[in-house]
């Protein structure tokens, strides 16, 4: 199988993560999509929820969050290796994955970029670490284009890397040019601020770096509050068993309710390994019950997955600009936060009924992303290409970036093949919120290979109209390939 993407087209990314069970789950998904990314670093990081300790009892307390005694470590297991464990499981199935896409990196290539970052205590950026040095080296290399810095934990390791660059070039003739180059290159993705280093250091000292806050409920512990019916069905124990946990070493590593495992033994906040106990009963056992317990085998969380979803090579081009949207949601500007800051939570997409449900820009794609996850787990246990489903292959002519004058007609034609011989249904639709033309355009042939639209007479030069093509096969767990056509008004 030839990979559907080349190294040159894969987004570069570094992931920093703390040992939360949802980070483990997101790491498993990341590895299953590693054929679509250039993973430059997998870095252990700290947060206000997890730190390793420095052996001196150093910590960092918030006034409303003091513990009974200073902690040498907090929710960090001795010899923590959850990233290594995930890569070890990936190594067991790497041969099968290559059958389905030749672009999967070797386990040794992934192991070579695992580092420990600034984990001594919350917000630690006191000294350089192997993880911070790796980040600084990538930001300073000669390769053009963005590097997506995913912060599944706090930002302290990224902050330390930026501080090291600042200190290295302070007072030199290169200082300004290096600062500008790094600010263009770095793209910070973060699930809120899980320590104080973004607000205290990065934001005031590196204001020109693009920052996307990808915090949502949609992929987290409270996903049930916003999930659409189709997505909610994929949180159930039956769906998780049939499509995730029963599928090989990576599926077995994935955390679900009542699986009998804790990331850190004795963790008073992690009662997810239990089942059949009420909130009151868990409280009486000494747990801090912050989410209602769910039935055994159900979904727990992948809260940090919104960091990675828009980087994937599904054709939605979500990594090209925060406003485009994709599996990880669409973001809108937050000018009060900085000159190039964006928030997914603040976006409002319209549902088919005209309403704007919470996080619809994310949950509208949830089912497709889950089917993709389940399919890739099947790849991991299927040694023959014919034994699993694969994406439709799509090309669009005359291209994905078109220019057209007001009043003119634009036609786009899709050529589609399915490597498994499945039937493929096509659907074109306008992603109105992603474009800058504020109105709706009529489409002719929205369910055909060729679609035509009339650029409205009131469209102004420079405005954009975004068309999404969905090509979905008819397999039992259908896979979708997308193409985004952007029409710029001439």
C-alpha positions as CSV (number, residue, x, y, z in Angstrom):
1,X,0.0,0.0,0.0
2,X,1.4,3.4,-1.0
3,X,0.8,6.2,1.6
4,X,-1.8,8.7,0.6
5,X,0.4,11.5,1.8
6,X,4.1,12.4,1.3
7,X,6.5,13.6,4.0
8,X,6.4,17.1,2.5
9,X,2.6,17.4,2.9
10,X,2.4,16.1,6.5
11,X,2.1,18.8,9.2
12,X,5.1,18.9,11.6
13,X,4.1,18.6,15.3
14,X,5.5,18.1,18.8
15,X,3.2,16.8,21.5
16,X,3.7,17.5,25.2
17,X,1.5,15.4,27.5
18,X,1.0,14.7,31.2
19,X,0.0,11.3,32.6
20,X,-3.7,11.8,32.6
21,X,-5.8,8.9,31.3
22,X,-7.3,11.0,28.6
23,X,-3.7,11.9,27.4
24,X,-3.0,8.1,27.1
25,X,-6.2,7.7,25.0
26,X,-5.3,10.6,22.8
27,X,-1.8,9.3,22.4
28,X,-3.2,6.0,21.1
29,X,-5.3,7.9,18.5
30,X,-2.2,10.0,17.6
31,X,-0.1,7.0,16.9
32,X,-2.8,5.5,14.7
33,X,-2.7,8.7,12.6
34,X,1.1,9.0,12.7
35,X,1.2,8.2,8.9
36,X,-0.4,11.6,8.3
37,X,1.9,13.6,10.6
38,X,5.6,14.4,11.0
39,X,6.0,13.7,14.7
40,X,9.1,15.6,15.8
41,X,8.7,15.1,19.5
42,X,6.7,13.2,22.2
43,X,7.5,15.0,25.4
44,X,6.5,14.2,29.0
45,X,5.2,17.4,30.6
46,X,3.7,18.7,33.8
47,X,0.5,20.6,34.7
48,X,-1.4,21.8,37.7
49,X,-2.9,18.3,37.7
50,X,0.3,16.2,37.4
51,X,4.0,16.8,38.3
52,X,6.9,14.5,39.0
53,X,8.5,16.3,41.9
54,X,12.1,17.6,42.3
55,X,13.0,15.6,45.4
56,X,12.9,18.8,47.5
57,X,9.2,19.1,48.1
58,X,8.9,22.0,45.7
59,X,5.4,22.6,44.4
60,X,3.2,25.4,43.3
61,X,-0.1,26.0,45.1
62,X,-3.2,27.9,44.0
63,X,-5.1,29.6,46.9
64,X,-8.2,27.6,46.4
65,X,-6.4,24.3,45.8
66,X,-4.1,23.6,48.8
67,X,-3.5,20.1,49.8
68,X,-3.0,18.8,53.3
69,X,0.8,18.6,52.9
70,X,3.3,19.8,50.2
71,X,3.7,17.1,47.6
72,X,7.1,15.9,46.3
73,X,5.0,14.6,43.4
74,X,1.4,14.8,42.6
75,X,-0.4,12.2,40.5
76,X,2.8,11.0,38.9
77,X,3.8,7.4,39.1
78,X,7.4,6.4,39.8
79,X,9.0,5.5,36.5
80,X,6.1,7.0,34.6
81,X,6.2,5.8,30.9
82,X,2.7,6.1,29.4
83,X,4.1,7.5,26.2
84,X,6.7,4.7,26.0
85,X,3.9,2.1,26.7
86,X,1.8,3.5,23.9
87,X,4.8,3.3,21.5
88,X,5.6,-0.2,22.6
89,X,2.0,-1.3,21.8
90,X,2.3,0.5,18.5
91,X,5.5,-1.5,17.8
92,X,3.5,-4.8,18.2
93,X,1.1,-3.8,15.4
94,X,3.4,-1.7,13.2
95,X,3.8,-4.5,10.6
96,X,0.0,-4.7,10.1
97,X,-0.4,-1.0,9.9
98,X,2.2,-0.9,7.1
99,X,0.0,-3.2,5.0
100,X,-2.7,-0.6,5.0
101,X,-0.5,2.5,4.6
102,X,3.3,2.6,4.0
103,X,3.6,6.0,5.6
104,X,3.6,4.8,9.2
105,X,6.9,5.7,11.0
106,X,9.0,3.0,12.6
107,X,8.7,2.4,16.3
108,X,12.4,3.3,16.7
109,X,11.8,6.7,14.9
110,X,9.1,7.5,17.4
111,X,11.2,6.3,20.4
112,X,14.0,8.5,19.1
113,X,11.9,11.7,19.8
114,X,10.6,10.8,23.2
115,X,11.9,13.2,25.8
116,X,11.3,14.3,29.4
117,X,10.3,17.9,29.6
118,X,9.9,20.3,32.5
119,X,8.0,18.1,35.0
120,X,9.6,18.8,38.4
121,X,6.6,20.8,39.5
122,X,3.6,22.8,38.2
123,X,4.8,25.7,35.9
124,X,8.4,24.6,36.1
125,X,10.6,26.4,33.6
126,X,13.6,26.8,35.9
127,X,16.1,25.0,33.7
128,X,16.5,23.5,30.3
129,X,15.4,19.8,29.9
130,X,15.8,17.3,27.1
131,X,12.2,18.1,26.1
132,X,12.7,21.9,26.0
133,X,15.9,21.5,24.1
134,X,14.2,19.4,21.5
135,X,11.5,22.0,21.0
136,X,14.0,24.8,20.8
137,X,16.1,23.0,18.2
138,X,13.1,22.3,16.0
139,X,11.9,25.9,16.2
140,X,15.4,27.0,15.2
141,X,16.0,24.6,12.3
142,X,16.2,25.7,8.7
143,X,13.1,24.0,7.5
144,X,10.3,26.4,6.5
145,X,6.7,26.1,7.5
146,X,4.8,25.8,10.8
147,X,5.5,23.6,13.7
148,X,2.4,22.7,15.7
149,X,3.2,22.6,19.4
150,X,0.4,20.5,21.0
151,X,0.1,21.2,24.7
152,X,-2.0,18.4,26.2
153,X,-0.6,19.4,29.6
154,X,0.7,22.8,30.8
155,X,2.8,25.0,28.6
156,X,5.9,25.1,30.8
157,X,8.1,22.9,28.6
158,X,7.3,25.1,25.5
159,X,7.8,28.2,27.6
160,X,11.2,27.0,28.7
161,X,12.2,26.4,25.1
162,X,11.1,29.9,24.1
163,X,13.0,31.3,27.1
164,X,16.1,29.5,26.1
165,X,15.9,30.9,22.6
166,X,15.3,34.4,24.1
167,X,18.4,34.0,26.4
168,X,20.6,32.6,23.6
169,X,20.1,35.5,21.3
170,X,19.6,38.4,23.7
171,X,21.7,41.4,22.7
172,X,22.9,39.8,19.5
173,X,22.6,41.1,16.0
174,X,20.3,38.2,15.2
175,X,17.9,38.7,18.1
176,X,15.1,40.4,16.2
177,X,15.3,38.2,13.1
178,X,15.3,35.0,15.2
179,X,12.4,36.2,17.3
180,X,10.4,37.0,14.1
181,X,11.2,33.6,12.6
182,X,10.3,31.6,15.6
183,X,7.0,33.6,16.0
184,X,6.1,32.8,12.4
185,X,7.1,29.1,12.8
186,X,5.5,28.2,16.1
187,X,1.8,27.4,16.4
188,X,0.7,26.8,19.9
189,X,-2.3,24.6,20.5
190,X,-3.5,24.2,24.1
191,X,-6.4,22.9,26.0
192,X,-6.9,26.0,28.2
193,X,-4.0,27.0,30.4
194,X,-3.0,24.0,32.6
195,X,-0.3,26.0,34.4
196,X,0.6,29.7,34.6
197,X,3.4,29.9,32.1
198,X,1.3,30.9,29.1
199,X,-0.2,33.9,30.8
200,X,2.9,34.8,32.8
201,X,5.6,34.3,30.1
202,X,4.6,33.2,26.6
203,X,1.7,35.7,26.1
204,X,3.6,38.9,27.2
205,X,7.0,37.9,25.7
206,X,6.0,36.2,22.5
207,X,2.8,38.0,21.5
208,X,3.1,37.3,17.8
209,X,2.9,33.5,18.0
210,X,-0.3,32.1,16.7
211,X,-2.2,30.4,19.6
212,X,-5.3,28.2,19.4
213,X,-7.2,27.3,22.5
214,X,-8.9,24.0,21.6
215,X,-10.7,23.5,24.9
216,X,-14.0,21.8,24.4
217,X,-16.3,19.4,26.1
218,X,-16.8,17.4,22.9
219,X,-13.9,15.0,23.4
220,X,-13.6,15.2,27.1
221,X,-15.0,13.7,30.3
222,X,-18.3,15.5,29.8
223,X,-18.7,14.7,26.1
224,X,-22.2,13.3,26.8
225,X,-23.4,16.9,27.4
226,X,-22.9,18.0,23.8
227,X,-22.7,14.8,21.8
228,X,-25.2,14.4,18.9
229,X,-27.2,11.1,18.9
230,X,-25.0,9.4,16.4
231,X,-21.9,10.3,18.4
232,X,-23.5,9.5,21.8
233,X,-24.0,5.9,20.5
234,X,-20.3,5.7,20.1
235,X,-19.7,6.3,23.8
236,X,-21.5,3.2,24.9
237,X,-19.9,0.1,26.3
238,X,-21.0,-2.1,23.5
239,X,-19.6,0.2,20.8
240,X,-16.3,0.7,22.7
241,X,-15.9,-3.0,23.2
242,X,-16.7,-4.0,19.6
243,X,-14.7,-1.2,18.0
244,X,-11.9,-0.2,20.4
245,X,-10.9,-2.3,23.5
246,X,-11.2,-5.7,21.8
247,X,-8.9,-4.7,18.9
248,X,-5.3,-5.6,19.6
249,X,-2.6,-4.2,21.9
250,X,-3.5,-0.5,21.2
251,X,-7.2,-1.2,21.9
252,X,-6.4,-3.1,25.0
253,X,-4.3,-0.2,26.3
254,X,-7.2,2.3,25.9
255,X,-8.9,3.4,29.1
256,X,-12.6,2.9,29.6
257,X,-14.8,3.0,32.7
258,X,-14.4,0.1,35.1
259,X,-11.4,-1.4,33.5
260,X,-9.6,-2.0,36.8
261,X,-6.6,0.3,36.1
262,X,-5.3,3.5,37.4
263,X,-2.6,5.7,35.9
264,X,-1.3,6.2,39.4
265,X,-2.2,3.7,42.2
266,X,-4.1,5.5,45.0
267,X,-4.9,8.6,43.0
268,X,-7.9,10.1,44.8
269,X,-9.2,11.8,41.6
270,X,-9.1,8.7,39.4
271,X,-12.0,6.4,40.3
272,X,-12.6,5.5,36.6
273,X,-11.2,2.0,37.2
274,X,-14.3,1.2,39.3
275,X,-17.8,0.3,38.3
276,X,-21.1,-0.1,40.0
277,X,-20.5,2.4,42.7
278,X,-22.6,5.5,43.3
279,X,-21.1,9.0,43.7
280,X,-21.8,8.7,47.5
281,X,-20.1,5.4,47.8
282,X,-17.1,6.6,45.9
283,X,-16.9,9.7,48.2
284,X,-17.1,7.5,51.3
285,X,-14.1,5.6,49.9
286,X,-12.1,8.8,49.8
287,X,-12.4,9.7,46.2
288,X,-12.9,13.3,45.0
289,X,-15.9,12.6,42.7
290,X,-16.0,15.3,40.0
291,X,-17.8,13.4,37.2
292,X,-20.7,11.1,37.6
293,X,-19.7,7.5,37.4
294,X,-20.7,5.7,34.2
295,X,-21.4,2.0,33.3
296,X,-18.6,-0.4,33.0
297,X,-16.9,-0.3,29.6
298,X,-18.1,3.2,28.5
299,X,-16.1,6.0,27.1
300,X,-14.1,8.1,29.6
301,X,-12.3,10.9,27.8
302,X,-9.9,12.0,25.1
303,X,-10.0,15.7,26.1
304,X,-6.8,16.6,24.3
305,X,-7.7,15.1,21.0
306,X,-8.9,18.4,19.6
307,X,-5.2,19.4,19.6
308,X,-4.5,16.9,16.8
309,X,-7.6,16.4,14.8
310,X,-7.2,19.4,12.4
311,X,-3.7,18.3,11.6
312,X,-4.9,15.1,10.0
313,X,-4.8,14.5,6.3
314,X,-8.5,14.0,5.7
315,X,-8.8,16.7,3.1
316,X,-10.5,19.3,5.2
317,X,-7.3,21.4,5.3
318,X,-8.1,22.4,8.9
319,X,-4.4,23.0,9.7
320,X,-4.1,25.7,7.1
321,X,-6.0,28.3,9.1
322,X,-7.9,28.3,12.4
323,X,-11.0,29.7,10.8
324,X,-11.3,26.8,8.3
325,X,-12.6,24.2,10.8
326,X,-12.4,20.5,10.6
327,X,-12.6,17.5,12.9
328,X,-11.1,19.5,15.7
329,X,-13.6,22.3,15.3
330,X,-13.5,25.8,13.8
331,X,-11.9,28.7,15.7
332,X,-12.7,32.4,15.9
333,X,-10.5,35.3,16.8
334,X,-10.1,36.4,20.4
335,X,-8.5,39.8,19.9
336,X,-8.6,40.7,23.6
337,X,-6.2,37.8,24.2
338,X,-3.6,38.8,21.5
339,X,-3.0,39.7,17.9
340,X,-3.2,36.1,16.6
341,X,-5.2,34.2,19.2
342,X,-8.2,31.9,18.5
343,X,-10.8,29.8,20.4
344,X,-12.7,26.8,19.3
345,X,-15.2,27.1,22.2
346,X,-16.3,30.5,21.0
347,X,-17.3,29.4,17.5
348,X,-20.9,28.8,16.5
349,X,-21.8,26.7,13.5
350,X,-25.4,26.4,12.4
351,X,-27.0,22.9,12.5
352,X,-29.3,21.8,9.7
353,X,-32.3,23.0,11.7
354,X,-30.8,26.5,11.9
355,X,-29.9,26.3,15.6
356,X,-26.3,26.7,16.9
357,X,-25.8,23.9,19.5
358,X,-22.9,24.1,21.8
359,X,-19.7,23.0,20.1
360,X,-21.4,22.0,16.9
361,X,-18.3,22.9,14.9
362,X,-16.7,19.9,16.7
363,X,-19.5,17.4,17.3
364,X,-20.7,17.5,13.7
365,X,-17.6,15.5,12.8
366,X,-17.4,13.3,15.9
367,X,-19.0,10.2,14.4
368,X,-16.7,10.2,11.3
369,X,-13.6,10.6,13.5
370,X,-14.7,7.6,15.7
371,X,-15.4,5.4,12.7
372,X,-11.9,6.3,11.4
373,X,-10.4,5.4,14.8
374,X,-12.2,2.0,14.8
375,X,-11.0,1.3,11.3
376,X,-7.4,2.1,12.0
377,X,-7.6,-0.2,15.1
378,X,-8.8,-2.9,12.7
379,X,-5.9,-2.2,10.5
380,X,-3.6,-2.8,13.5
381,X,-4.9,-6.4,13.8
382,X,-5.4,-7.2,10.1
383,X,-2.4,-8.5,8.2
384,X,-4.0,-8.5,4.7
385,X,-5.2,-5.4,2.9
386,X,-8.4,-7.0,1.7
387,X,-9.4,-7.7,5.3
388,X,-10.2,-4.1,6.3
389,X,-11.9,-1.0,4.9
390,X,-10.0,1.9,3.4
391,X,-10.7,5.5,2.4
392,X,-12.2,6.5,-1.0
393,X,-9.5,8.1,-3.1
394,X,-10.6,11.6,-4.4
395,X,-9.3,14.2,-6.7
396,X,-11.0,17.5,-7.7
397,X,-10.5,19.4,-10.9
398,X,-9.7,22.2,-11.8
399,X,-8.2,22.5,-8.3
400,X,-8.9,23.3,-4.7
401,X,-8.2,27.0,-4.8
402,X,-10.2,28.9,-7.5
403,X,-10.9,32.5,-8.3
404,X,-14.1,33.7,-9.9
405,X,-15.8,37.1,-10.4
406,X,-19.2,38.0,-9.0
407,X,-22.0,36.7,-11.3
408,X,-19.8,33.9,-12.8
409,X,-20.3,30.2,-12.6
410,X,-17.8,27.9,-11.0
411,X,-17.8,24.1,-11.7
412,X,-15.8,21.5,-9.7
413,X,-15.6,17.9,-10.7
414,X,-14.7,15.0,-8.4
415,X,-13.0,11.8,-9.6
416,X,-13.5,9.0,-7.0
417,X,-12.2,5.5,-6.7
418,X,-12.6,3.1,-3.8
419,X,-9.7,0.7,-3.2
420,X,-12.1,-1.9,-1.7
421,X,-14.7,-1.7,-4.5
422,X,-17.3,-0.2,-2.2
423,X,-20.0,2.2,-3.4
424,X,-19.3,5.8,-2.7
425,X,-21.9,8.5,-2.1
426,X,-20.9,12.1,-2.8
427,X,-22.2,15.3,-1.1
428,X,-21.1,18.9,-1.7
429,X,-22.1,21.6,0.8
430,X,-21.2,25.1,1.6
431,X,-19.3,25.6,4.9
432,X,-20.8,29.1,5.3
433,X,-19.1,29.9,8.6
434,X,-15.6,29.1,7.3
435,X,-15.9,31.5,4.3
436,X,-16.0,35.3,4.5
437,X,-18.8,35.8,2.1
438,X,-21.7,36.1,4.5
439,X,-24.5,34.6,2.5
440,X,-25.6,31.3,1.2
441,X,-24.9,30.1,-2.4
442,X,-27.0,27.8,-4.4
443,X,-25.4,24.5,-5.5
444,X,-26.4,22.5,-8.6
445,X,-25.4,18.9,-8.5
446,X,-24.8,18.7,-4.7
447,X,-25.1,14.9,-4.8
448,X,-23.2,14.4,-8.1
449,X,-19.6,14.2,-9.2
450,X,-19.8,17.7,-10.7
451,X,-21.1,20.7,-8.7
452,X,-21.8,24.2,-10.0
453,X,-22.3,27.4,-8.0
454,X,-23.1,30.9,-9.1
455,X,-20.9,33.5,-7.4
456,X,-23.4,36.0,-6.0
457,X,-23.5,39.5,-7.6
458,X,-23.0,41.1,-4.2
459,X,-19.9,39.2,-3.4
460,X,-16.9,41.5,-2.8
461,X,-13.3,41.0,-4.1
462,X,-11.3,39.0,-1.6
463,X,-14.3,37.2,0.0
464,X,-14.2,33.5,0.1
465,X,-16.7,30.7,-0.4
466,X,-15.8,27.3,1.1
467,X,-17.3,24.1,-0.5
468,X,-16.8,20.8,1.2
469,X,-17.0,17.5,-0.7
470,X,-17.7,14.4,1.3
471,X,-17.0,11.1,-0.4
472,X,-18.4,8.3,1.9
473,X,-18.1,4.6,1.2
474,X,-20.9,2.1,2.0
475,X,-18.9,-0.2,4.3
476,X,-20.4,-1.3,7.6
477,X,-18.3,1.4,9.3
478,X,-18.2,3.9,6.5
479,X,-15.1,6.0,5.9
480,X,-15.2,9.5,4.6
481,X,-12.6,11.4,2.5
482,X,-13.1,15.1,2.1
483,X,-12.0,17.9,-0.2
484,X,-12.3,21.6,0.5
485,X,-12.6,23.9,-2.5
486,X,-12.1,27.6,-1.7
487,X,-13.5,30.0,-4.2
488,X,-12.0,33.5,-3.8
489,X,-14.0,36.4,-5.3
490,X,-11.9,38.1,-8.0
